[in-house]
Amino acid sequence: MPSLAVTLKKQLKAKRQEAIEAFQADGKTDHLLTQLRRNVDAALTEAWEKCDLPRDIALVAVGGYGRGELFPHSDVDVLILLDETPGKAMQEKLESLVQLFWDIGLEIGHSIRTIDECMSESAADITVQTSLLEARLVTGNKTLFQLLQVKCQAAMDPRAFFLAKTLELRQRHVKYEDTPYSLEPNCKESPGGLRDLQVILWVAKAAGLGDSWSKLAQRGLLTATEARQLTQKERAFKDIRIRLHIYTNRREDRLVFDIQTPIAESFGFKSTDTRRASEYLMQRYYWAAKAVTQLNTILLQNIEAQLFPQDVIPQKINERFNELNGFLDIAHDNVFEDTPSAMLEVFLVLAQHQELKDMSARTMRALWHARFKIDNAFRADPANHALFMQILQGKRGIMHALRRMNQTSVLGRYLPNFRRIVGQMQHDLFHVYTVDQHILMVVRNVRRFTMSEHAHEYPFCSQLMANFAQPWILYVAALFHDIAKGRGGDHSKLGMADARQFCVQHGISEANTELVVFLVEHHLTMSQVAQKQDLSDPDVIQQFADSVKDERHLTALYLLTVADIRGTSPKVWNAWKGKLLEDLYRMTLRVLGGEAPSADRELKNTQQEAIKTLRLYGLPADAHENFWRQLDVAYFLRLDASDIAWQTRSFYDKMDSKVPLVKCRLAPIGEGVQVAVYTPDQPDLFARICSYFDEKNFSILDAKIHTTKTNYALDAFLISAPVFAKNYRDIINLIEHELAHLLQSDSPLPAPAKGRLSRLSRTFPINPSVDLRPDERGQYYLLSVSANDRNGLLYTISNILAKYKINLHTAKVMTLGERVEDVFLVDGAALNHPRNQIMLETDLLKALRI
């Protein structure tokens, strides 16, 4: 029936477009979903009737389509219900019908079953049982459909269904990292999204408690206010999902980065000087998802209590709280109204009683409705200050308490500036959490340093924390270190005032207040010094020591810095960064202990340690001497003793080699491979080496460039790639052979590949920057580069440096997620002329923008 399919397809397409245009004009989500469903109902019914099917079968809508909601690009799930197993002729007829449905232009999900087959499938698969729960007759035999409904209802075990759906919900939450705060959430499947709301209605309907928020309110499972809020949140998520389908012109339920801005603009959000339009949308989304998560917890507990009633006697904890079946329950309904400070005490009691699973639904509901009483008077009450400090200073349960306080909006109401950053995104290309979640992650990381069960993760941090008095000071600093994000200006400076006000208000001593404020102001300083400056320079260490002043400030800043970097993204922290921070800590500690920074002392200590290692290799006592004579002081100050010993062992007896030598080994610390190159110096050497790493898609984590007194290059690289973990032996042999062969070639350098930016970098490009300035001694120039990361970026930079005949002495390569911040120590005749400096910077900027 080609002509029928064409006609129905045109009609359906026109009506669909008409419904979408009406939605874009009036924004009525429910009207659009209903209209789309009616349009499909009409098309399927007409097709059904034209196919001359028997009267004893039925066409049934299931799933979302059965629920009466059809999004612009959703599947149309149907069940063709038979009274008996079809014969061959009937089977062919039904296959033609399904093909006609597809020809109409619908994405059909179909099944053909008898009632007995439906019951058998639903008994084996909870998904089938759920879809039948929402079954709706489209056309055909009404009696047959009603019989199916009767049998489904008779077979329904509400308790088993509840347990299965809640288990399914937990598994789905784990799949989506158990958080509604994903930076690219799925508005349907992520925690706090549409699916969570649907689960509630499914289990409620299966239990005969109602199939709408208003009916659940009538049964006492919800208050009228909660029902109204859930209705609003549900409509908001539907609105977002509709707009996603319309904008992408496909079934797309994820708010991915590159479509967040147009979706936000379709809602009327506009970018400002400090925030993108997408940030306003996503903050609203997270607030809604958090509310849904909270209300769902209350509802699930209430439904569970209806399905599994228990006669449990409350066990008194204090005048305000009882233990009830493993949950913390309020002693009476007006606890929080009568004693507002109980809104903080409830979290303290939970922290102190680890045997309690959580708050009861009654407690959550009372807290949810009473949270508005946290006002200026509440925040100024010394009793509440004492309770909050008790939570932070507790021996256990601190993180659970803070997370629960955030989930219930108590933390944001108690700390108003914290509320401003709840759900606030960070488009800096390396934070993968919203600001509030990042802050809580940093508190968690600091907290783990105090716990023996996590001592294996960062033993040095755990050792320092064990000797650090009053670790709760670090929790306060972590709470405030990013609290001023999104206000415009330097968040470190702005956050100082918030931290100082909190400390004074909460009776924290002057010395501890000064430490907290110092940590908030300088929480980025230590990572910047470690990763961007030359730690072999005694002046760098002295200046950093002068800024931290004493060991307590240094230790606190080190612990907070490690926790902060780890709390940005799993991809940002690595062992190499950890080593740089630890090296800076130890060198600074020696200076604070009264040992003046001395290049001579560092040189002597490093050489003695390297000689000890060489003896372990079995080398003659004087084997290193001739090799070391050709190396300058900078070489020994910039490398670890173990690296010096390894390079000496590799090249001491090949000092006059006329061919390039390449040696590789697994990095002693962390993942990666160390590559050492010893060769007669040649133009473009660094760029040529980088071209090889670029071709192999190896990431360069660090580079140290040296030229010996005999004009040999001795260059060291730390590289990484995912393949190293499994095949490092073969890869090491390959690098040693291929790179040595390449360095013997005098072929022109290949043109840098235009590496593709990631989707995240394309959506949120950063304005690249290049800064060239003389170092403090005027001997070299510091070249700082910041840009979006991409494959081949370092080779692109080195190629331009080679073009200007710039000599590279050392490179600090820092990758922060999707962002790079590299620092190079360079010199060259071209840099003596201002015009050449401008041309170099211009060429670098042009290359970084590609």
N, C-alpha and C positions, 0 to 999 in steps of 0.2 A: 504494500500500500504506500508507494512512494509519494503520491500526491497528498495523501492524508498526513504523512509525516512532515512534509514540507509546509503544509498549511498550519498544522499545529505548532510547528517549530517557530514559524513567523509570528503567530499569535502570541505564543508564550514569551518570545523575545520582546515583543512590543509591550506587552503587559508588564513584564519584569522591568523594562526601562522606565515605564510610566510610574511604577511603584517606587523605584529608586529616586526619580526626580521629585516625587511628592515628599519622600523622606528628606531629601536635601533641602527642600523648601520649608518643611515644618518640623523635622527632627523627631517625628513620632516613631520610636523603635517598634513598639508592639504592633502598630498599624502596618508597618512594612512587613514584619515577619508573618503576620496573619494574611496579608494580601498575597505575598509570595506563595504561601501554602495553599490558599484558595485557587490561585492561578494553576498550580500544579495539580491540585485535586481535579479541577475542571478538565485539564488536558488528559490526565490519566483516565478519567471517567469516560471521556469521548472516545479515546483509543480503545478502551475496554469494550464499550458498546459496539464499536465498528467491527470488532474481531469475532462477534457471534459466538461467545463463550457459553458453556452450560450454566444453568441458573443455580446449580448447587455448589458453586465455588465463590470465593470472596477475595477482593483486593484489600489488604490491610496495611495501613501505615504504621511503621514502628520507629523506635529511636526518637531522635529530635523531631523528625517529620511527624511521627505519631503524636508527639506532645503538642503539635500544632504550631511549631516554630520552624521556619525555614529561612536560613540565612542566604544571602545572594549566591554563594558558591558552595553551599553544603551539599553533601550527598543526599539523594532521596532514597531512603531505606524502606523497602516494601516486602511484605509477605504475601505470596499467593497461596491462599488457604484452600485445601481440597478436602473432600469428604472421604476420598479413598485414593489409593496409589494410582497414578495415571497410567493409561496404556500408551503404546507407541504413538498413536495418532494424536492423543491428547498432549503428550509430551512435546511433539513437534509444534502444535498449536501454541503452547505456552512459551516455547522458545521464540516463536515468531512475535509473540506479544512483547516479550522482554526486549527483543531487538527493536521493535517499534518504539518502545520507551526510550531506548538509546538514540534512535533516529530523530526523536523529537528534540533532542539536545540536552537530555537529563543525564546526570551521572548517577546511575541506578546501582544500589546495593540490594540484591534480591535473594530471596530464598523461596523454594516451592516445597511445601510440607503439608502433611495431614495433621489433624489435631494430635494424634498419638505421637507422631514424629516431633511435633512442637514440644510436647510434654517431656519426651525422652531427652531432647536436646537441652531444654531448660534445666532439667535435673542434673545434667552433666556440666553445664556451662552457665556461670552466673551472669555473663554478658547477655546470653540469649534470654534468660529469665528477666533481666532488667529491661530489655527492649520490648518484651511482651507485656511488661507492666504498663507501658505507655501506648499499647496498641490502640488503633482507632480505625474504624471501618471507613474506607473510601467509597467503595461501591461493591455490589455483588450480594451474596446471600447473607442477610442480617442474622438469621437464626443460627447459621453455622458459626458466625463470629461470636454471637452471644454464648454459644456452647463452649467456645474456646475460653472466653472470659471466665465462665463459671469454673471450668476445670483448672485454669491458672490460679484462680483465687483459692480453690480447695487445696491445691498442691503447695501453696505458699506457706513457708515456715518463717514467720517474721523474725524470730530470733536468729536462725541460721542465716537468713538474708542480711540481717544487721551485721553480724560478725563478718560475713564474707565481704560486704561493701566497705566496712571500716578497715579491714585488712587491705583491700584493694586501694583504698584512699591512702593508707600509710605507704604502700609500695610506690604509688604515683608520686607522693611527696618526696620520697627518697630519690626517685628518678630526677626530680627537678630540684635537687639539693636541699630539700626540706625548708625552703624559704620563699616567701612571696617577693623578695627583694632582688631577684635576678635582674641584671641590667637590660636583658632582652626577654622579658617574661612572655609566657604563652597565656593569653587572657582566658583561654578555655581550660587548659590543663594544669597550669602552675598553682601552687598552694594559694588559697584565697581567691581563686578565679571562679569561672562559671561552673566548672565541674564539681567543685566543693558544694556549691549551692544545690546542684542537681542531686548529689548524693543524699543530702538532707531530705529533700522532697521524695526521693525514691524510698528510703527506709521508713519515712513517715507514712507514705501511701501503703507500703507493704504491711505496715502494722495497723492500718485502718485509723490513723491519727489525723489524716487530712492530706491534701495535695496542693496546698497553697499557703503562703505566709499568713494570710488572714485566718484560715481555718486552724492553723497551728496556734495562733494567738487565742482563738476561741476555746481551744482545748487547754489553755493555760501553759503551753510549752514555750510561748513567747509573750512578751508584753506588747502592747500596741505600738510603743515607740520602737522596739526591736524589729517588729514586723515591717514598720514603715522604713526603717533604715535598710533592712535587707532588700526590700522592694526597690529602693533607690540604688543600692549598690548593684543589684542584678541588672537593672535597666542601664546603668552606666557601663557595665562590662559588655552587655549586648550592643550598646551604641558603638563602643570601640571595635568590637568584632565586625559589626556591619561595615564600618568605615574601612577597616582593614581589607575586607573582601572587595569593596567597591574600588578602593585606591589601587590595589594590586591586580584586580581583575582575575582573581583566582582564590582558592580556598587557602587563606593565610591567617593564622591565629596568633602569630608571634609579632610582638612589637619590636622588630629588629631596628638597629640603629638608623639605617638609611631611610626608614619610612616613619620614624617617630616625629620628625619635624613637620612633614606635610599633614600627618594625622592631627598633630597638635594645632596646626594652623586651621584645620577644618573645624576645630572646636572654638576657634576665635582667640587662641593664645598667641601672643606676640613676643618676640625676643626683646630683651632690654640690654642695657650696657653690661649688666652683671650675669644675666642668665638667658639661656636659650628658651625658645618656645617649648621645645621638647621636655625641658627640665620641669616646667610648670605642669605639663600633662602627666609626666611620670610620677611626680610627687603626689598628685591627686590619685593616680592609680595605686600607688603604694599605700596611701592612707586608706583607700577603699578596701584593698586586699587585706590589710591588717585588721580592719573592722570585721570583715567577713570571717577571717580566721578566728577571731575572738568569739564572735557570736556562734559560729559553727561548733566550737568547743562546748559552749553552753548548751546548745541544742542537742548535740550528740549525747551528752551526759543525761539530759532530761529524757530523751527517747529511750536510752539504755535503762534508766530507772523505771520507765513504764513497762519495758519488755522483761526486765529481770528484777522485779521488786524484791527488796530485802528488808527484813525487820531488824535493824541494827540500832543498838543503844549508843548514843553519842558519848564519847569519852572527853571529859573536860580538860582543856589545856590551860585556859585562864578565863577571866570573866567575859572575854569577848570571843573566844574561839574554842571550838571543839574538834576532836578527830572523829570523822564519820566514815566508816568503811574505807579507811586509808586516805581519805581526803580531808583537807582543812575546811571546816564549815564554820560559818558565823553562828554565834550563840543565839542571836535573834535577828530579824529582818532589818532593824534600824541601827545596827552596830555602827556603820560608817557615818550615819547622820548624827547619832548621839556622841560618838567619839571620832571625829575626823582623822585624828592622828593614827587610828587603826588602819588607814589606807597605806601607811608605811609599815606599821607593825606587822601586817599580814605577811609581808615579804620577809621580814626578820624571823618570824615564827617558822615559815617554810624553810628558811636557811638553817635554822637551829634544829629542826626536826626532819632529818634526812629520810625517816621512814614514811613520811607523807608523800603521796604520789603527785598531788597538785591541789589546787583549790577545787572545792565542789562547785557545781553549776550555780548554786544559790549564792555562794561567795563571789564568784566571777560576775554574776549579774548585778549584785548589789554594788560591787566595786565599779563596774562599768557605768552604772547610773550615777554613782556618787562622785566620780572623778572630777566633775565640774566644781566641786567644793574646794578643790585645791586652788586657792586664790592667793593674793598678796599676804593676807593675814596668816594663812596656813604656812606660806613660805617663810614668814618672819617669826614663826613660833619656835622658841628654843627647844621645846620638847621634840618637835619634828626634826630639827637639826641633829639632836642627839640620836634619834632613831636612824636617820640616814647614815650618820657616821658609824653607828653600830653595825649596820649592814656592810659598809666598806671595810670595817676593821675586823669582821668576823673571821673565824678560822675555816669556815667551809660555806659552800652554797652561794658565794658572792656572785659568780657569773650567772647562775640560775636566777638569782634575785634580780639582777640588772636586766636580764633578757625578759623576764616576766614583767618587770616594771615598764619596759619599753613596749611590749606587746599590748599591755593594758592602758597605755598612754599616761601612766602615772609618772614615769620618769620625765617625759616631756613637759608635763604640767608642773612638776616640782622644779625642774630646771628649764625655764621658758626658752632660753637660747638653744637648748638641746632640741626642743620641739621644732625650731625653725629648720633644723637640718635633718629631721626624720624624713626618709624617702628622697632626700636630695641627691641627685646624681652627680658624678664627677667625671667630666669628659677630658681628663688629662692623659688618657691612653694607657695608664698603668694601674689605676684603681679599678677593681672589678666589683666593688661593693658601694652601696650608697653610703653617704657620710656617716649616718648613725650606725650602720652595720660595721663599717670600718672601725669606728671608735670602739665599739663593743668587742670587735675582733682583737684590737690592740690590747684592751684591758684583759681579755682572755689570755693572750700571749704572755703578758707580764705575769698574770696569775699563775700560769703553768710553770714559770721559773721557780715558784715557791713549792711546787708539788713533787714529791720524790718519785711518783710514778711516771713523771715526764722528764726526769733528770737526764735520761739517755738522749733526748732530742738535742739539747744544747747544754752539754755538761759545764762549760765555762760560765754560761749565764746562771745556771742553777747554783754553781759554786759561789758566785758573787752575791746572788740573792740570799743565800743561806747566812751570809755575814752582813746583810744590809738591814739595819734597824728600821722598823716601821715601814714595811713594804707598801702599806696602804697609800702612802704618799705618791707612789708611782701610779696607783689606780686613779687618784685624783688628777694627776698630770695627764694620764691617758684619756680620761673623760673630757678634758678641756683642750687637748692639743690641736684638734681640728674643728672646734665648736664654732669658730667664726668663719668657716668656709661659706662662700656665696654672698658675703656682705659687700664685696668690693674692697680693694686694698689688701694689705698684707695680713693674712689670717693669723699668723704667728703673733704679730703686734696686737691685733684686735682681741685675740683670745687671752692675752695677758690680763686685761682689765676684768674679764669674766672670771678668770681663775682667782685673781686677787680678791674680788668681791665675795666669791664663794668661801674662800679660806677664812677671811675676816669674819664673815657671817657665822661660820660653823666653828669658830673658836680655835682654829688651827694656829699653832705658835708662829711667832714672827719668823723664826729661822726656817721652819717647814714651809711657810707661805712663800718665802723668798725662793726656796728650792723649787716649789711647784711652778711659780711664775717664770723662773729661769728655764725650766724644762719646756714649758709651753713656748717661750720665745725662741729657744734654740733647738727645738726638736728636729730640725732639718740640718743643723750645722755639722754634726759629726759625720753624717753620710756624705755631705758635700765635700768636706775636707778629705775624707778617706778615699773617695772615688774620683775627685777632680784635681787634687793637689799632690805635689811630689812629697811623699812621706820620707824620702831620703834627705830632704832639706831640713837641717836643724831649726831654721827660722820658722818653718811651717809648724813644727811640733811645739816650739816655744810659744808662738802666738796662740795656738789652740790651748795650751796649758794655761796661759794667762787668762783666757776667756772662761775656762771651767773652774779655775781658782783652787779647788781642793779635790781630794780623792772621792769624797761622798758625791759631789756634783758630777764628777767624771763617771763614776760607776752608775749613778742614776741615769745620766744621759746615754751611756752605752746600752743599758738594759732597755730603755725606752726606744732607742733607735733600732735595735734588733727587732723588738716587738712591732714597731711601726712598719718597717720594711716588709716583715713577714705578713703583716695585716693588709697589705695593698693588693697582692695577687699572688697565687701560687707560682707564677712564672717570673716574678721580679726577684725573689730571694734566691741566691745560690751560694755555694760554699766559698767561691772566690770573693764575693762581697763580704761574707762573714770573716774571711781571713784579713781583708783590708781593715775592717773595723777593729778586729782584735789586735792587729799590729799597732794601729793608732792608739788604742787603749793602753797597751803595754808600754809603748814609748813615752806616752804622756804621763803615765803613772811614775816612770822613772824620773822624769823631770820634776813632777810634783813632790817626789821624795827627796829632792835636793840635788839630784844629779843633773848638772848642766848639760844641755844637748851638745854633743861633740861629735863631729864627723870622724875625728881621729879614733875616738873610743869605739864608735860603731864599726869603723873599718877594721880595727884590730880584732874586735869580738867576732865579726862575721868571718874574717879570714881564719881565725883559730878554729872556729866551728867547722868550716869547710875542710880544713886540713884533717881534723878528726875523722870526718866522713870519708875522705880520700884514703885514709889508712885502713878503714873498713873494707874498701874496694881492693886492698892488697897492692896499691901502687907504691913505688919507691918513695922514700921520705922527701926527696927533692924533685919529684916528677913534675910538680906544679910550677916550679920557680920560673923557668924560661917563658912558660905560657902567661903567667901572671905579670911578668915584666912589661908585656906589651899592652896591658889593660890599665885604664885610668881609675882614679878614685870613684868616679860616678858609677862605674860598673859594679863595684863591690857594695856601694851604698844602696843601689836600686834592686839588687837581687838577693834572694834568700841564700843562706849558706848551702842548703841542699841543692839549689839550682846551680850555684857556682861549682860545687863539687861534681855534679853530673856533667856539666859542660866541659869542665877541665878534664875529667876522665875520658870524655868523647873526643877531645881535640888536641890534648897536650902533645901527642906524638905526631900530629899532622899539621903543625903550625905553618909549614911552607907549601901546603897543598895548592896546586894550581887549578884544581877543579872544585866546584862547590860541594860542600859536605852538609848532609842533613841528618839529624838524629831526632827521634821521637820517643816519647814515653807517656804512659798514663800519668795524669797530673796527680801528685801526692795528696792533694787536698781537693775533695769534691770530684765532680765529673769533668771530663775533658781530656785533651791530649796536649802535652807540651811539645813544641817544635823548636829546635835550635838549628840555626843556619850559620855556617862558617864558610866564608868565601872571599876571594879578592874583591874589594869593593868595586862597584860598577854603577853607572847612572841608572836611575829608575829601579833600583833593586827592591825597595819596599813595595812599589806599585806592582812589580812583576810577581812578587810573592803573594800579594793580595789578589792578583788576577787568578792565581791558581786556587786559592781558597774560595774565591767567588765562583769559579767554574764548578767546584765540588759542593757548593752550597754549605760550606762550613762557616760557622759564626766565629768571629775573632773577639775574644773576651778581653785580651790584654796583649800589648806589644811593647817590647823594650828593644830599642835600637842602639847599637854601639859600633863605633869605629875604632879599631886598635891603632896603636902607635905605628904599626907597620902597614897601615892602610888596608886592613882586612875588616870585613863586616862580620860582627857577631850579633845576630838578631835572635830574639826569643819571642815566641808567640804562645798564647794559650787559646786553643780553639775547641769548639764543641759542635756536636751534631747528634741527632737522635740515634743514628746508626752505630755510634761508638760503643754503646753498652754491650752489644752482642758480638760485634765483629772487629773489636779494636786491634787484635793482632794483625789481621790481614790489612786493615786500614793503615796501621803504622808502617808496615812494610811498603805499602803502595805509596804513601806520602814520601817516605825517604827516597824511593826510586824516582817517582815522577817529578817531584819538586827539584831534585838535584839535576835531572835531565833538562827541565825547563830553564833552569838558571844558566845552563851552558849555551842556551840558544840566544842568538842576537836578533831574533825576529822582532818586528814592531809590536808594541803592546796592543792587545785587542781593545776595541772600543768598549767602554763600560756598557753592560746591558742595562736597559731601563727596567729595573726590577719593579714588579707590581706592588702597589700598596695593598695592605689588607683592607677588607671591607670597613673595619672600624676606623682605620686611618683615612680612608676616602671620605667617610661620613663626617669625621671630626678632624680635619687637617689642622696641623699647627703651623703657625707662621715660622719658617725656618730662620735661624739667626746665626750670624758669623761674627765673632769678636776676635780681633787681632791686636795684641798690645805687648810691649816689651815686658820682660819679667823684672823683678825688683832690682836685680843686679845689672840689667841692661845688656846681659850677655846673649840671651836668647829671646825668642818671642813665644808667647802663649797664644795658641789658636784654639778657640772654643767654638764648637759647632753643636747646634740643637736642631733636630728635624724629625719627621716621621720616619720610622724604621722601614727598611725595605732591603731585599736581597741586593748585594753588590754595592751598598752605599759606601762602605769604607774604601773599596777599590775605586769608586768614582772620585772620592776625595783625594786619594793617593795619586790618581792619574793627573789631577789638576796640579797638585804639588810638584809632580815630576815635570810638568809642562813649564813651571816657573823655576825649575832647578832648586827647589827648596829642600834642604837637608832635614830629615826627621830624626830626632834624638830619642824621643819616647812618646808613646801614645797611651792614653787612658780611655778605654772604650767602655762606656756605661750604657747598658740597654735597660730601659724601664718599661717593660711591656711592649707597647707599640711606639715608644719614643726613644730616641738616642740622644745622649749628651756626651760628646767626645771632646777630649782635651789633648792637644798635641804640643810638644815642645820642639820648636823649629828654629832654623836660621838659614841664611843664604844671602847672597849679594843682592838679589832682587828686592829684599825687604829693606834695603837701605834707602829706597826711593819711595816717597809717599804715593806717587802715581801708581807704581807697581803694586803697592799694598791695596789701593782701592780697586785695581783691576783684578787682583787675586780674590778679594772678598766678593766682588761682583760675579766673577765666574763661579765661585763656590755657591753663592746664593741661587744663581740660575740653575745649577746642577741639582741643588737640594729641592727645588720647586718642581722638578719634572716628575 
